[in-house]
Amino acid sequence: MRRTLTRALIFTVTVLSSYLLTGVLEDRILTETERFRPALATALGMACIVLIFVPLFAYTERLTEAVIRASLQTTRSTAGKTLGAIAFVIVVLTTLFALFLDRWFNKSIVDVL
């Protein structure tokens, strides 16, 4: 059960992190392609996203897995298995929430509260 939850957490964090990174790359690509015609800019943007997203997702997945496993071991040893895992998940999801809130609305968690 715990292994399934860990895999689900790794997958969730990987997808969300990859989405944030590709969003930043997409913004950069779109600013560079403004000098092209829309059809060409769209084709270039799509190609760049595929060429960037596939290796980025693979790298992010490996990195996320390593970070999560190391962090879970650290929190488990200091706060106990269950409490440490719950605390870690809350910290990770709160961090991702803050990054998405900043990216989409240019606001911080403090602004929202």
Protein Blocks (a to p, Z undefined) as FASTA:
>chain_A
ZZmmmmmmmmmmmmmmmmmmmmmmmmmmmmmmmmpcfklmmmmmmmmmmmmmmmmmmmmm
mmmmmmmmmmmmmmmmmnojklmmmmmmmmmmmmmmmmmmmmmnopafklmZZ
